[in-house]
Amino acid sequence: MLPMSPVPLLSLLLLALQSVWSSTPQEPKVQGSPQPEISSLHHPTWSLGLQLYRSIRVDASKTNTIISPLLLANSLLALGGGANGSTVAQFHDLLRITKNEKADREALTRALKSVREANGSSYTLHSSSALFSKQAPALEKSFLETLQTHFGMQHVALEDAQKEPDMEKLQSWAKNGMDGEETAALEQALESKPGAMILANALRFKGFWDRGFHLESQDLRSFLGTKYTKVPMMHRSGVYRHYEDMENMVQVLELGLWEEKASMLLLLPFHVESLARLDRLLTLDQVEKWLGKLNSTSMALSLPRAKMSSAINLQVIV
């Protein structure tokens, strides 16, 4: 029986999920210039993801913080190719581009390629990236061709706001990029003034368990989100990679996905609390410690079957 698949997107504590994906089949590395694979904590998507997550979570009222550092990193890499002066340095600093710029760029694009090539194995993935411009100066043809051919990024003009408002055009584009899935609404509208350029990413992710939660083991139970409500809960016993961090009062649980091309990392606090304390724990050093201490443990799991969505406007964050 195929496993049920309630794992959507990349949410709060699944932030590092895309950095756990294997990049097999592995491409030969350049001798003398080893590059970190996406499964390595030294891969730039980990740093970018955690840095962005902490910036977003400054406002603790935000919920369902779903981001894809890998998709964002490649979009920023694409835009960096058309930048000059200090802007280039800012892109390089954010993406941790070293003097070996070509190898760093190849490592990022290779990681995204490997994730897309694994689509249909451990998960189904629909993603899209676009550069929207509004009454902006004409962009060089060679730059637009590079966006499309090397990064799969579209260029969309926002011209006639009376015919179709900018937000409606963005929402329609995102829906198409996610295979018809409705998107969450932005809490604050974008300020798209004449001359503006907007980078947009849309992602729909659905994972398949390596050992499924079957329909006969599902029931309705109380679950605390923003309030207590009845939700379908899934139950299963098995052997999972687990670590109990007594000092930080959190359990770390890794759940494998089908064919072991991906995994999901859950952080489970000992007590009911807000996410503020857990947010502060999310550093590269701490995540590395947790992953290094995971051990196979026999345990019984109960998880809510959930579908999460999020729309984030970074314009009000950065």
C-alpha positions in Angstrom: 0.0 0.0 0.0 1.3 3.4 -0.9 1.9 5.7 2.1 -0.5 8.5 2.8 1.1 11.9 2.1 0.2 14.6 4.5 3.5 16.3 4.4 3.2 19.6 2.5 5.7 22.2 1.6 8.6 23.2 3.9 7.3 24.7 7.1 8.7 26.1 10.3 10.8 23.3 11.6 11.1 21.7 8.2 13.2 24.6 7.2 16.3 22.5 6.5 14.4 19.9 4.5 15.7 20.8 1.1 19.2 20.7 2.5 18.8 17.1 3.6 18.0 15.9 0.1 20.5 13.7 -1.5 22.1 14.9 -4.8 22.4 11.4 -6.3 23.4 10.5 -8.8 26.4 12.5 -7.8 28.3 14.4 -10.5 32.1 14.2 -10.4 33.7 17.0 -8.4 36.5 19.2 -9.7 39.8 17.9 -8.3 41.2 20.3 -5.7 37.9 22.4 -5.4 35.6 20.3 -3.3 32.1 21.8 -3.0 29.6 20.9 -0.2 26.7 18.8 -1.3 23.2 19.8 -0.4 23.2 17.3 2.5 26.1 19.2 4.1 25.5 21.9 6.7 28.2 23.9 4.9 25.9 24.2 1.8 25.0 28.0 1.6 21.2 27.2 1.6 21.4 26.3 5.3 22.9 29.7 6.3 20.5 31.6 4.0 17.5 29.7 5.2 18.2 30.1 8.9 19.1 33.8 8.5 15.9 34.4 6.6 13.8 32.4 9.0 15.0 34.4 12.0 14.2 37.6 10.2 10.7 36.5 9.4 10.1 35.2 12.9 10.9 38.5 14.6 7.1 39.0 14.5 6.1 36.0 16.6 2.5 36.4 15.5 3.3 35.0 12.1 2.3 31.4 11.5 3.1 28.8 8.9 6.4 30.3 7.9 7.1 28.2 4.8 10.1 29.0 2.8 12.5 27.3 0.3 16.0 28.6 0.8 17.2 26.5 -2.1 14.7 28.1 -4.6 15.4 31.6 -3.2 19.2 31.1 -3.4 19.0 30.2 -7.1 16.7 33.1 -7.8 19.1 35.5 -6.1 22.0 33.9 -8.0 20.2 34.5 -11.2 19.6 38.2 -10.4 23.2 38.6 -9.3 24.4 37.8 -12.8 22.9 41.1 -13.9 24.2 43.2 -11.0 27.1 45.6 -10.8 29.2 47.3 -8.2 28.3 47.0 -4.5 25.2 45.1 -5.4 27.3 42.2 -6.6 29.2 42.1 -3.3 25.9 42.0 -1.4 24.7 39.0 -3.5 28.0 37.2 -2.9 27.9 37.9 0.8 24.3 36.6 1.2 25.0 33.5 -0.8 28.5 33.0 0.6 30.1 33.1 -2.9 33.9 32.7 -2.5 36.7 33.6 -4.8 35.9 30.4 -6.6 32.8 32.0 -8.0 32.2 29.6 -10.8 32.3 26.5 -8.6 30.0 28.1 -6.0 27.5 29.0 -8.7 27.6 25.4 -10.1 27.1 24.0 -6.6 23.9 25.9 -6.1 22.4 25.2 -9.5 23.4 21.5 -9.2 21.6 21.3 -5.9 18.4 22.6 -7.4 18.7 20.4 -10.4 19.1 17.3 -8.2 16.0 18.2 -6.2 14.0 18.7 -9.4 15.3 15.4 -10.9 14.2 13.5 -7.8 10.6 14.8 -8.3 8.2 11.9 -8.2 10.4 9.7 -6.0 10.1 10.9 -2.3 7.8 13.8 -3.2 6.0 15.7 -5.9 7.3 19.2 -6.5 5.8 22.1 -8.4 7.9 25.3 -8.4 8.2 28.5 -10.4 10.3 31.6 -10.3 9.7 34.9 -12.0 11.0 38.4 -12.3 8.1 40.9 -12.5 8.9 44.5 -13.7 6.6 47.5 -13.8 7.3 50.2 -16.3 11.0 49.5 -15.8 13.8 50.2 -18.3 14.2 47.5 -20.9 16.3 44.6 -19.6 19.1 43.2 -21.8 18.0 40.4 -24.0 21.0 38.2 -23.1 20.2 38.6 -19.4 16.6 37.6 -19.9 17.8 34.6 -21.9 20.1 33.5 -19.1 17.3 33.8 -16.6 15.2 31.5 -18.7 17.7 28.9 -19.9 20.0 28.6 -16.9 17.6 29.2 -14.1 14.1 28.6 -15.5 13.0 32.1 -14.4 10.3 33.9 -16.3 10.1 37.6 -17.0 6.6 39.1 -16.6 5.7 42.7 -17.2 3.2 44.5 -14.9 1.9 47.2 -17.2 -1.8 47.7 -17.3 -3.0 47.7 -13.6 -6.5 48.7 -14.6 -6.9 45.7 -16.8 -5.5 43.3 -14.2 -4.3 44.5 -10.7 -0.7 43.6 -9.9 -1.7 41.4 -6.9 -4.2 39.5 -9.0 -1.5 38.9 -11.7 1.0 37.7 -9.1 -1.6 35.4 -7.5 -2.6 34.0 -10.9 1.0 33.3 -11.8 1.7 31.6 -8.4 -1.4 29.4 -8.9 -0.2 28.2 -12.3 3.3 27.6 -11.0 1.8 25.3 -8.2 -0.2 23.2 -10.7 -3.5 25.0 -9.9 -3.2 25.1 -6.2 -4.7 28.1 -4.5 -2.2 30.3 -2.8 -2.4 32.0 0.6 -3.1 35.7 0.5 -0.4 38.2 1.4 -1.1 40.0 4.7 0.3 43.2 3.2 0.1 44.2 -0.4 3.2 44.8 -2.5 4.2 48.3 -3.3 4.7 48.1 -7.0 5.6 51.6 -8.1 6.7 52.5 -11.6 10.2 51.2 -12.1 9.8 48.4 -9.6 11.2 44.9 -10.1 9.7 42.0 -8.0 11.3 38.6 -7.5 8.7 35.9 -6.9 8.9 32.2 -6.0 6.1 29.7 -5.8 6.4 26.2 -4.4 4.1 23.3 -3.8 5.7 20.3 -2.1 4.0 17.0 -1.1 6.1 14.2 0.5 5.5 10.5 0.5 6.4 8.6 3.7 8.8 5.7 3.5 6.6 3.8 5.9 3.1 5.0 5.6 0.4 6.1 8.0 -2.5 4.0 6.8 -6.2 5.0 6.7 -7.2 2.4 9.3 -4.9 4.0 11.9 -6.4 7.5 11.5 -8.9 9.1 14.0 -10.0 12.5 15.2 -8.3 14.0 18.3 -7.8 17.4 19.9 -4.8 19.3 18.7 -3.5 22.7 19.8 -2.7 25.1 17.0 -3.7 28.7 17.7 -6.6 27.0 19.6 -7.7 23.5 20.4 -9.6 21.8 17.5 -10.4 18.4 16.3 -8.0 17.2 13.5 -7.4 13.8 11.8 -4.4 12.2 13.6 -2.2 9.5 12.2 -0.6 6.8 14.3 2.3 4.4 13.6 4.9 2.5 15.4 8.4 1.8 14.0 12.1 2.6 14.2 13.0 6.3 13.7 16.1 8.4 14.1 15.5 10.4 17.3 17.4 12.5 19.9 16.1 13.9 23.2 17.9 17.2 24.1 17.4 17.5 27.8 19.3 20.7 28.1 17.1 22.5 25.5 13.9 20.6 26.4 13.2 19.5 22.8 13.0 16.2 21.0 14.5 15.9 17.5 12.8 13.4 15.1 13.8 12.6 11.6 11.2 10.9 9.4 12.3 9.4 6.1 10.5 9.9 2.8 10.0 7.3 0.0 13.1 5.9 -1.6 15.2 7.9 0.9 15.7 10.8 -1.4 14.5 13.2 1.3 13.7 13.4 5.0 11.7 15.6 7.3 13.1 17.0 10.6 10.7 17.7 13.4 11.5 19.6 16.6 9.1 18.7 19.4 9.3 20.8 22.6 8.7 19.0 25.9 5.9 21.4 26.9 3.2 23.4 25.2 4.7 26.8 24.5 5.1 29.5 21.8 7.7 29.1 19.1 9.8 32.0 20.3 12.2 29.9 22.4 12.5 27.2 19.7 13.2 29.9 17.0 16.2 31.1 19.0 17.7 27.6 19.1 17.8 27.4 15.3 21.5 28.0 14.5 23.8 26.1 12.3 25.9 24.8 15.2 22.8 23.6 17.1 21.3 21.9 14.1 24.6 20.2 13.4 24.7 18.9 17.0 21.2 17.5 16.8 21.8 15.7 13.5 25.0 14.3 14.9 23.2 12.8 17.9 20.3 11.1 16.1 20.0 7.4 16.9 17.6 4.8 15.7 14.9 4.3 18.3 11.7 2.2 18.4 8.7 4.5 19.1 5.1 5.2 18.5 4.1 8.3 16.6 1.0 10.4 16.4 1.0 13.3 13.9 -1.8 15.5 12.6 -2.6 15.1 8.9 -2.2 18.7 7.8 -2.0 20.9 4.7 -0.1 24.2 5.3 0.3 27.2 3.1 2.0 30.5 3.4 2.6 33.8 1.5 5.4 36.0 2.7 6.2 39.5 1.5 10.0 40.0 2.1 9.6 43.7 1.1 8.4 44.5 4.7 11.2 42.4 6.3 14.4 43.4 4.5 
